[in-house]
Amino acid sequence: MNFKEYVKINPFRFTVFALSTFLMAVLIIMMCYCTQLIIDIVLVRNWNSFLIILIIDLISGILVYALQAAAQYLNIIQEQELNDKARHQLVQNYYNDGKLHKVNEMQNRLTNDLQLINNNYYEMLFNLIYGIGLIISTIVYLILLNWQLLIAIVILVAISLLLPKITEKPLQKATEFISDSNKVYLESLNDWLSGIDQIRQFLAGAKLFSVTEKASKDLENATVKQTTYTQLLKAVNGIVSAIFGLLLFILVGYLIVNGQVSVGVLVVVGNFRFYLNQGIQIITASRGQMKGTKKLIKEVDQELVPVVSNSKSSLATPTAFSTQDLQLQFPNGEKLSYPDLQIIRGEKILLTGDSGAGKSTLFKLILGELTPSSGQVAFQDKNGNSITPDLSKIGYIPQGPVVFPASIKDNITMFDNKLDPKVNEVIKSVNFSDDIAKFTDGVNEALNLDKLNISGGQRQKIVLARAKIHDSEIILIDEGTSAIDQMATMNILHNLIKTPATIVFIAHNFNDEMRKLFDREIHLIKS
């Protein structure tokens, strides 16, 4: 997201954008010069020259508006292509790094942070180039008029360019504060709105409103704080520019009296002062705002460094596993301790236990989603040898089955077309055939996650079929049939038990008939 990457997106487009913006500023000062000439021509009553200069002034004005529209359009295209490239790389990195990222943090980085960089850095490029164009054009104008005016403007620019130092750090902190506050706000919405049905059920709306209102207020305060620093910087720039502009006006009057410049300069000096002040204010404000965003850009750039996914050539497919001295310490001081387990290849284990004993957490430790505080999970291949496991080969059916807005078939095969011939077979094995028949497009029915065109039980069957079709040697099922009726559950269990896979099944309220299907039961006790 740094400036070099912005230019590299399309160097030619950036060049046209920069030249258009700069030329726009040159034309504005040229129009000021035309006004000076018109006044001088009127005084000598040269009407032919008057009409020519008037037409040039009109054409310049039209070009200014055309160049402004073109430059801003080109800048937006450049920004959006840079954002698209950044989002693509960020998503690739989130996929390849193997880390467990919070959804709200990824959302914030992919949306709000990139928009902050656009607003406070790349959109300021237009202002910065325009301001530089005004200053340079003014200096050339002054060189043509008088060296004393040139010295005055050089002093003015030198002093004004130092002003961003005053508010650079506060602006940077304010920008970071907005990003952090937005993360908190998104996290709060995610934590509370995901359980809105429960909040409605227990009439706990007052708590929901107070929590979200506080997070929203913090975000509002962060935005107001950044605006305050930005406006303060503009105010300081304005005061300094106004003082110097007044001194410049007095100097021009003195030069006219001494015959060193024409009367037309006196008439346009007000416009000259306006554009001079505008150029200085734009440069200082833009530089201050851009500097305040540099830390955020640096953070995003660090996340944009391509992450090479771990090579799977050295990873083996696990078929069994064991745990030794496994413990997990939580930040609140609570600790889960697990007995040493030895799950051999092909075993069918029913995992039960007290509420809070850590059954679901054990699965996350096995899958590498959580890192144990002590102890380890060891894996073995089909020959009983210790291996570095390819954890993606472990089938996992969580309590909340994860499906995607794609067809039922794609959700089962996970977009691997080579597995299409096996779809009907696994659908039968998880008792899903009758459900499929109810869909208009059968296995090609697209899932609508907003309108929820599938039930919870159907979701579980899709994820069960996903684990089976990928021939997982180990399948971990966390309440994987809780939304499926008992008869269908028995059919699914019978089919699962027939497979050679190692299965660990978490369940509550299992009857004796179901228990008999498993080789043994492991009961965890909350310590």
BARODO-491782 format. One line per 3 residues: number of its first residue (from 0); their letters; for each residue z, x, y of C-alpha. Coordinates in nm, 3 decimals, padded with zeros to 5 digits. Last residue first. Example, Ala and Ser with C-alpha at 12.3 -4.5 7.8 and 13.67 -1.06 7.14 Angstrom:
<sites>
1> sa> 00.714,01.367,-00.106 ~ 00.780,01.230,-00.450
</sites>
This chain:
<sites>
526> ski> 03.729,-01.114,-03.075 ~ 03.489,-01.402,-03.125 ~ 03.413,-01.419,-03.497
523> lhi> 03.064,-01.382,-03.638 ~ 02.978,-01.549,-03.970 ~ 02.707,-01.394,-04.184
520> erd> 02.566,-01.630,-04.447 ~ 02.382,-01.532,-04.763 ~ 02.056,-01.562,-04.951
517> flk> 01.953,-01.870,-04.758 ~ 01.817,-02.200,-04.896 ~ 02.165,-02.306,-05.012
514> rme> 02.275,-02.335,-04.649 ~ 02.018,-02.608,-04.587 ~ 02.150,-02.824,-04.870
511> dnf> 02.508,-02.760,-04.756 ~ 02.442,-02.900,-04.408 ~ 02.382,-02.686,-04.102
508> nha> 02.571,-02.799,-03.794 ~ 02.484,-02.493,-03.586 ~ 02.203,-02.247,-03.643
505> ifv> 02.104,-01.884,-03.601 ~ 01.842,-01.773,-03.858 ~ 01.784,-01.413,-03.961
502> ita> 01.465,-01.376,-04.162 ~ 01.321,-01.071,-04.340 ~ 00.962,-01.165,-04.420
499> ptk> 00.834,-01.209,-04.777 ~ 00.750,-01.576,-04.705 ~ 00.879,-01.851,-04.934
496> iln> 01.193,-01.895,-04.725 ~ 00.983,-01.985,-04.425 ~ 00.801,-02.263,-04.609
493> hli> 01.125,-02.417,-04.734 ~ 01.274,-02.384,-04.387 ~ 00.979,-02.568,-04.230
490> nmt> 01.006,-02.852,-04.480 ~ 01.384,-02.877,-04.425 ~ 01.334,-02.880,-04.046
487> amq> 01.077,-03.158,-04.078 ~ 01.332,-03.369,-04.264 ~ 01.609,-03.286,-04.016
484> dia> 01.417,-03.374,-03.699 ~ 01.299,-03.091,-03.474 ~ 01.463,-03.013,-03.139
481> stg> 01.717,-02.767,-03.288 ~ 01.450,-02.602,-03.506 ~ 01.451,-02.251,-03.356
478> edi> 01.825,-02.243,-03.290 ~ 01.773,-01.868,-03.246 ~ 01.520,-01.750,-03.506
475> lii> 01.473,-01.378,-03.564 ~ 01.173,-01.296,-03.782 ~ 01.130,-00.951,-03.938
472> esd> 00.809,-00.852,-04.119 ~ 00.607,-01.041,-03.858 ~ 00.276,-01.154,-04.004
469> hik> 00.129,-01.242,-03.665 ~ 00.049,-01.593,-03.787 ~ 00.411,-01.652,-03.886
466> ara> 00.569,-01.564,-03.550 ~ 00.318,-01.773,-03.358 ~ 00.362,-02.068,-03.596
463> lvi> 00.735,-02.064,-03.519 ~ 00.651,-02.048,-03.147 ~ 00.421,-02.350,-03.173
460> kqr> 00.673,-02.539,-03.386 ~ 00.944,-02.478,-03.126 ~ 00.720,-02.611,-02.850
457> qgg> 00.648,-02.918,-03.058 ~ 01.021,-02.982,-03.093 ~ 01.070,-02.955,-02.717
454> sin> 00.796,-03.209,-02.658 ~ 00.443,-03.146,-02.538 ~ 00.252,-03.289,-02.239
451> lkd> 00.512,-03.149,-02.003 ~ 00.353,-03.253,-01.670 ~ 00.427,-02.916,-01.510
448> lnl> 00.385,-02.700,-01.821 ~ 00.048,-02.857,-01.903 ~ -00.058,-02.727,-02.243
445> aen> -00.433,-02.735,-02.306 ~ -00.539,-02.914,-02.626 ~ -00.765,-02.685,-02.827
442> vgd> -00.551,-02.728,-03.139 ~ -00.638,-03.098,-03.134 ~ -00.847,-03.196,-02.834
439> tfk> -00.716,-03.551,-02.799 ~ -00.370,-03.457,-02.926 ~ -00.209,-03.686,-03.183
436> aid> -00.360,-03.497,-03.478 ~ -00.179,-03.182,-03.366 ~ 00.157,-03.355,-03.408
433> dsf> 00.076,-03.456,-03.765 ~ -00.030,-03.100,-03.847 ~ 00.281,-02.928,-03.709
430> nvs> 00.496,-02.906,-04.022 ~ 00.554,-02.532,-03.977 ~ 00.344,-02.433,-04.280
427> kiv> 00.069,-02.678,-04.188 ~ 00.017,-02.517,-03.848 ~ 00.023,-02.176,-04.018
424> env> -00.280,-02.269,-04.231 ~ -00.472,-02.434,-03.947 ~ -00.437,-02.124,-03.728
421> kpd> -00.542,-01.862,-03.986 ~ -00.914,-01.864,-03.898 ~ -00.827,-01.811,-03.526
418> lkn> -00.642,-01.481,-03.588 ~ -00.932,-01.259,-03.478 ~ -00.938,-01.448,-03.148
415> dfm> -00.612,-01.280,-03.036 ~ -00.510,-01.483,-02.730 ~ -00.144,-01.516,-02.832
412> tin> -00.256,-01.659,-03.167 ~ -00.016,-01.954,-03.144 ~ -00.036,-02.006,-02.768
409> dki> -00.412,-01.958,-02.786 ~ -00.437,-02.236,-03.047 ~ -00.218,-02.472,-02.843
406> sap> -00.450,-02.414,-02.544 ~ -00.329,-02.238,-02.229 ~ -00.053,-02.297,-01.974
403> fvv> 00.190,-02.069,-02.161 ~ 00.472,-02.123,-02.408 ~ 00.818,-01.968,-02.429
400> pgq> 01.061,-02.143,-02.664 ~ 01.404,-02.198,-02.506 ~ 01.648,-02.122,-02.789
397> piy> 01.446,-01.813,-02.874 ~ 01.195,-01.767,-03.160 ~ 01.143,-01.394,-03.210
394> gik> 00.897,-01.227,-03.447 ~ 00.948,-00.851,-03.464 ~ 00.621,-00.656,-03.444
391> sld> 00.664,-00.607,-03.069 ~ 00.969,-00.396,-03.154 ~ 00.751,-00.116,-03.288
388> pti> 01.035,00.066,-03.456 ~ 01.126,00.435,-03.456 ~ 01.187,00.472,-03.830
385> sng> 01.452,00.530,-04.095 ~ 01.299,00.513,-04.443 ~ 01.371,00.214,-04.672
382> nkd> 01.020,00.210,-04.818 ~ 00.924,-00.107,-04.630 ~ 01.033,00.052,-04.303
379> qfa> 01.391,00.086,-04.177 ~ 01.551,00.015,-03.840 ~ 01.877,00.130,-03.683
376> vqg> 02.072,-00.066,-03.419 ~ 02.328,00.150,-03.243 ~ 02.687,00.204,-03.137
373> ssp> 02.815,00.197,-02.783 ~ 02.754,00.013,-02.456 ~ 02.451,-00.147,-02.621
370> tle> 02.125,-00.173,-02.426 ~ 01.988,-00.526,-02.387 ~ 01.627,-00.642,-02.428
367> gli> 01.591,-00.391,-02.713 ~ 01.498,-00.659,-02.966 ~ 01.805,-00.591,-03.180
364> lkf> 02.030,-00.604,-02.875 ~ 01.868,-00.931,-02.766 ~ 01.924,-01.075,-03.115
361> lts> 02.291,-00.974,-03.103 ~ 02.321,-01.151,-02.767 ~ 02.207,-01.475,-02.930
358> kga> 02.492,-01.447,-03.184 ~ 02.751,-01.313,-02.940 ~ 03.080,-01.467,-03.052
355> gsd> 03.073,-01.697,-02.748 ~ 03.086,-02.011,-02.960 ~ 03.222,-01.912,-03.299
352> gtl> 02.985,-01.800,-03.568 ~ 02.676,-01.854,-03.775 ~ 02.390,-01.632,-03.888
349> lik> 02.201,-01.759,-04.195 ~ 02.026,-01.462,-04.352 ~ 01.709,-01.465,-04.563
346> egr> 01.663,-01.116,-04.704 ~ 01.310,-00.978,-04.741 ~ 01.400,-00.617,-04.657
343> iiq> 01.772,-00.549,-04.636 ~ 02.004,-00.653,-04.358 ~ 02.303,-00.417,-04.334
340> ldp> 02.556,-00.516,-04.071 ~ 02.852,-00.326,-03.926 ~ 03.078,-00.579,-03.759
337> ysl> 03.001,-00.657,-03.395 ~ 03.212,-00.604,-03.086 ~ 03.148,-00.801,-02.768
334> keg> 03.332,-00.699,-02.454 ~ 03.454,-00.876,-02.143 ~ 03.525,-00.661,-01.837
331> npf> 03.330,-00.870,-01.584 ~ 03.045,-00.615,-01.591 ~ 02.991,-00.684,-01.965
328> qlq> 03.054,-00.426,-02.240 ~ 02.837,-00.449,-02.552 ~ 02.945,-00.302,-02.885
325> ldq> 02.773,-00.197,-03.208 ~ 02.979,00.032,-03.432 ~ 02.680,00.051,-03.670
322> tsf> 02.398,-00.199,-03.705 ~ 02.136,-00.226,-03.976 ~ 01.769,-00.315,-03.996
319> atp> 01.491,-00.423,-04.229 ~ 01.111,-00.457,-04.224 ~ 01.028,-00.255,-03.914
316> tal> 00.663,-00.175,-03.837 ~ 00.630,00.187,-03.733 ~ 00.592,00.355,-03.395
313> ssk> 00.427,00.695,-03.355 ~ 00.084,00.550,-03.280 ~ 00.240,00.289,-03.057
310> sns> 00.198,00.495,-02.744 ~ 00.436,00.378,-02.479 ~ 00.253,00.209,-02.196
307> vvp> 00.141,00.435,-01.917 ~ 00.289,00.324,-01.588 ~ 00.057,00.354,-01.288
304> vle> 00.240,00.442,-00.964 ~ 00.246,00.106,-00.784 ~ 00.625,00.073,-00.806
301> qdv> 00.666,00.386,-00.593 ~ 00.409,00.251,-00.350 ~ 00.612,-00.071,-00.315
298> eki> 00.924,00.126,-00.219 ~ 00.726,00.343,00.026 ~ 00.574,00.033,00.187
295> lkk> 00.925,-00.112,00.230 ~ 01.039,00.212,00.394 ~ 00.735,00.213,00.623
292> tgk> 00.795,-00.138,00.760 ~ 01.008,-00.042,01.061 ~ 00.752,00.225,01.144
289> mqg> 00.483,-00.044,01.170 ~ 00.700,-00.261,01.397 ~ 00.777,00.030,01.628
286> rsa> 00.415,00.145,01.634 ~ 00.297,-00.207,01.714 ~ 00.553,-00.257,01.994
283> tii> 00.474,00.082,02.150 ~ 00.097,00.046,02.129 ~ 00.087,-00.317,02.239
280> qig> 00.323,-00.261,02.531 ~ 00.125,00.041,02.655 ~ -00.210,-00.135,02.633
277> qnl> -00.074,-00.450,02.796 ~ 00.076,-00.256,03.085 ~ -00.256,-00.084,03.151
274> yfr> -00.444,-00.409,03.106 ~ -00.224,-00.581,03.364 ~ -00.228,-00.284,03.607
271> fng> -00.607,-00.277,03.604 ~ -00.618,-00.651,03.655 ~ -00.394,-00.610,03.963
268> vvv> -00.593,-00.303,04.071 ~ -00.906,-00.515,04.079 ~ -00.900,-00.604,04.450
265> lvg> -00.776,-00.265,04.563 ~ -01.043,-00.090,04.356 ~ -01.313,-00.294,04.536
262> vsv> -01.204,-00.136,04.865 ~ -01.348,00.196,04.748 ~ -01.153,00.509,04.653
259> qgn> -01.072,00.836,04.835 ~ -01.098,00.689,05.187 ~ -00.745,00.784,05.293
256> vil> -00.643,00.418,05.324 ~ -00.798,00.354,04.984 ~ -00.596,00.639,04.828
253> ygv> -00.268,00.504,04.971 ~ -00.341,00.159,04.833 ~ -00.413,00.309,04.491
250> lif> -00.078,00.493,04.498 ~ 00.111,00.174,04.584 ~ -00.049,-00.005,04.291
247> lll> 00.041,00.285,04.060 ~ 00.404,00.268,04.168 ~ 00.401,-00.104,04.087
244> gfi> 00.247,-00.041,03.747 ~ 00.511,00.221,03.672 ~ 00.787,-00.029,03.735
241> asv> 00.609,-00.305,03.540 ~ 00.548,-00.074,03.243 ~ 00.917,00.018,03.220
238> ign> 01.024,-00.346,03.236 ~ 00.763,-00.458,02.986 ~ 00.844,-00.186,02.733
235> vak> 01.212,-00.276,02.742 ~ 01.123,-00.644,02.694 ~ 00.884,-00.573,02.407
232> llq> 01.150,-00.370,02.225 ~ 01.402,-00.648,02.276 ~ 01.150,-00.900,02.143
229> tyt> 01.109,-00.701,01.822 ~ 01.484,-00.650,01.783 ~ 01.550,-01.022,01.827
226> tqk> 01.265,-01.120,01.592 ~ 01.415,-00.901,01.317 ~ 01.753,-01.066,01.365
223> vta> 01.603,-01.415,01.365 ~ 01.433,-01.342,01.032 ~ 01.756,-01.215,00.878
220> nel> 01.948,-01.514,01.014 ~ 01.699,-01.755,00.855 ~ 01.728,-01.580,00.519
217> dks> 02.107,-01.600,00.540 ~ 02.081,-01.970,00.633 ~ 01.861,-02.038,00.330
214> ake> 02.115,-01.874,00.100 ~ 02.394,-02.080,00.260 ~ 02.191,-02.402,00.237
211> tvs> 02.108,-02.336,-00.128 ~ 02.477,-02.299,-00.218 ~ 02.596,-02.594,-00.004
208> flk> 02.324,-02.833,-00.127 ~ 02.380,-02.750,-00.494 ~ 02.757,-02.790,-00.456
205> aga> 02.717,-03.130,-00.289 ~ 02.470,-03.238,-00.557 ~ 02.733,-03.218,-00.832
202> lfq> 02.684,-03.578,-00.948 ~ 02.753,-03.479,-01.312 ~ 02.415,-03.595,-01.441
199> riq> 02.234,-03.486,-01.124 ~ 02.370,-03.131,-01.156 ~ 02.276,-03.130,-01.524
196> dig> 01.920,-03.230,-01.438 ~ 01.910,-02.969,-01.160 ~ 01.974,-02.684,-01.404
193> slw> 01.669,-02.474,-01.319 ~ 01.736,-02.565,-00.954 ~ 02.059,-02.364,-00.951
190> dnl> 01.980,-02.020,-01.090 ~ 01.614,-02.009,-00.980 ~ 01.694,-02.135,-00.630
187> sel> 01.973,-01.878,-00.595 ~ 01.745,-01.600,-00.722 ~ 01.477,-01.701,-00.474
184> yvk> 01.731,-01.700,-00.187 ~ 01.879,-01.367,-00.295 ~ 01.534,-01.208,-00.311
181> nsd> 01.448,-01.358,00.031 ~ 01.764,-01.209,00.176 ~ 01.671,-00.865,00.041
178> sif> 01.321,-00.880,00.192 ~ 01.450,-01.012,00.525 ~ 01.723,-00.745,00.537
175> eta> 01.467,-00.472,00.466 ~ 01.269,-00.584,00.775 ~ 01.588,-00.589,00.987
172> kql> 01.688,-00.244,00.864 ~ 01.350,-00.105,00.968 ~ 01.368,-00.278,01.304
169> pke> 01.718,-00.140,01.366 ~ 01.592,00.210,01.275 ~ 01.287,00.205,01.505
166> tik> 01.459,00.039,01.800 ~ 01.515,00.329,02.039 ~ 01.251,00.556,01.885
163> pll> 00.990,00.294,01.979 ~ 01.030,00.401,02.347 ~ 00.879,00.749,02.317
160> lsi> 00.523,00.621,02.360 ~ 00.621,00.474,02.696 ~ 00.717,00.808,02.850
157> avl> 00.393,00.986,02.757 ~ 00.181,00.683,02.856 ~ 00.332,00.665,03.207
154> ivi> 00.304,01.040,03.266 ~ -00.064,01.034,03.160 ~ -00.124,00.728,03.384
151> ail> 00.013,00.898,03.695 ~ -00.181,01.219,03.633 ~ -00.506,01.022,03.601
148> lqw> -00.438,00.828,03.922 ~ -00.401,01.159,04.103 ~ -00.729,01.281,03.951
145> nll> -00.928,01.000,04.123 ~ -01.189,00.739,04.038 ~ -01.407,00.861,03.752
142> ily> -01.106,01.018,03.583 ~ -00.919,00.690,03.632 ~ -01.182,00.490,03.445
139> vit> -01.180,00.747,03.165 ~ -00.800,00.712,03.146 ~ -00.833,00.333,03.144
136> sii> -01.081,00.343,02.859 ~ -00.842,00.567,02.663 ~ -00.545,00.336,02.726
133> lgi> -00.733,00.014,02.649 ~ -00.882,00.160,02.331 ~ -00.539,00.281,02.219
130> gyi> -00.406,-00.073,02.269 ~ -00.694,-00.220,02.068 ~ -00.638,00.034,01.790
127> lnf> -00.266,-00.052,01.780 ~ -00.315,-00.427,01.805 ~ -00.565,-00.430,01.518
124> lme> -00.340,-00.198,01.317 ~ -00.048,-00.439,01.375 ~ -00.208,-00.675,01.124
121> yyn> -00.176,-00.392,00.874 ~ 00.191,-00.317,00.939 ~ 00.428,-00.603,01.018
118> nni> 00.226,-00.902,00.901 ~ 00.054,-00.743,00.603 ~ 00.363,-00.550,00.493
115> lql> 00.573,-00.866,00.517 ~ 00.308,-01.053,00.315 ~ 00.325,-00.788,00.043
112> dnt> 00.704,-00.821,00.034 ~ 00.694,-01.202,00.021 ~ 00.439,-01.243,-00.256
109> lrn> 00.421,-00.993,-00.543 ~ 00.753,-00.825,-00.464 ~ 00.942,-01.153,-00.424
106> qme> 00.791,-01.298,-00.742 ~ 00.886,-00.986,-00.938 ~ 01.242,-01.004,-00.802
103> nvk> 01.264,-01.378,-00.877 ~ 01.150,-01.324,-01.236 ~ 01.411,-01.056,-01.306
100> hlk> 01.257,-00.758,-01.481 ~ 01.345,-00.651,-01.838 ~ 01.179,-00.313,-01.876
97> gdn> 00.896,-00.228,-02.115 ~ 00.712,-00.027,-01.850 ~ 00.370,-00.158,-01.956
94> yyn> 00.391,-00.526,-01.861 ~ 00.569,-00.483,-01.528 ~ 00.331,-00.193,-01.459
91> qvl> 00.023,-00.409,-01.527 ~ 00.166,-00.682,-01.303 ~ 00.223,-00.426,-01.027
88> qhr> -00.128,-00.281,-01.067 ~ -00.297,-00.622,-01.035 ~ -00.072,-00.718,-00.744
85> akd> -00.159,-00.395,-00.560 ~ -00.535,-00.438,-00.612 ~ -00.519,-00.798,-00.491
82> nle> -00.306,-00.696,-00.193 ~ -00.557,-00.424,-00.097 ~ -00.839,-00.678,-00.129
79> qeq> -00.639,-00.918,00.089 ~ -00.571,-00.661,00.359 ~ -00.935,-00.544,00.383
76> iin> -01.056,-00.905,00.402 ~ -00.799,-00.979,00.674 ~ -00.904,-00.671,00.872
73> lyq> -01.272,-00.769,00.854 ~ -01.193,-01.115,00.993 ~ -00.977,-00.970,01.270
70> aaa> -01.253,-00.732,01.372 ~ -01.528,-00.998,01.366 ~ -01.330,-01.249,01.576
67> qla> -01.236,-00.982,01.831 ~ -01.593,-00.847,01.844 ~ -01.735,-01.193,01.919
64> yvl> -01.474,-01.261,02.189 ~ -01.541,-00.927,02.360 ~ -01.918,-00.967,02.322
61> igs> -01.912,-01.292,02.520 ~ -01.716,-01.122,02.802 ~ -01.954,-00.825,02.808
58> ild> -02.253,-01.062,02.836 ~ -02.092,-01.233,03.137 ~ -02.009,-00.902,03.310
55> iil> -02.365,-00.775,03.256 ~ -02.497,-01.102,03.406 ~ -02.269,-01.064,03.711
52> iil> -02.374,-00.699,03.754 ~ -02.742,-00.805,03.766 ~ -02.674,-01.099,04.001
49> fsn> -02.479,-00.882,04.250 ~ -02.745,-00.609,04.239 ~ -03.000,-00.865,04.360
46> wnr> -02.755,-01.005,04.617 ~ -02.687,-00.678,04.803 ~ -02.463,-00.820,05.078
43> vlv> -02.286,-00.486,05.163 ~ -01.939,-00.642,05.108 ~ -02.072,-00.842,04.814
40> idi> -02.176,-00.518,04.645 ~ -01.825,-00.365,04.677 ~ -01.664,-00.679,04.533
37> ilq> -01.919,-00.696,04.250 ~ -01.864,-00.327,04.171 ~ -01.487,-00.378,04.131
34> tcy> -01.549,-00.682,03.909 ~ -01.787,-00.473,03.698 ~ -01.512,-00.210,03.655
31> cmm> -01.275,-00.478,03.523 ~ -01.552,-00.593,03.290 ~ -01.585,-00.231,03.173
28> iil> -01.209,-00.230,03.104 ~ -01.257,-00.535,02.878 ~ -01.568,-00.378,02.722
25> vam> -01.375,-00.067,02.623 ~ -01.102,-00.279,02.461 ~ -01.359,-00.466,02.251
22> lft> -01.524,-00.136,02.163 ~ -01.196,-00.020,02.006 ~ -01.161,-00.333,01.796
19> sla> -01.523,-00.324,01.683 ~ -01.500,00.050,01.608 ~ -01.185,00.002,01.398
16> fvt> -01.327,-00.293,01.202 ~ -01.663,-00.120,01.146 ~ -01.481,00.191,01.020
13> frf> -01.255,-00.021,00.795 ~ -01.560,-00.194,00.648 ~ -01.725,00.142,00.577
10> pni> -01.409,00.285,00.420 ~ -01.365,-00.009,00.179 ~ -01.042,-00.013,-00.023
7> kvy> -01.000,00.356,00.062 ~ -00.881,00.271,00.416 ~ -00.589,00.059,00.288
4> ekf> -00.507,00.319,00.023 ~ -00.479,00.584,00.294 ~ -00.260,00.355,00.506
1> nm> -00.001,00.303,00.233 ~ 00.000,00.000,00.000
</sites>
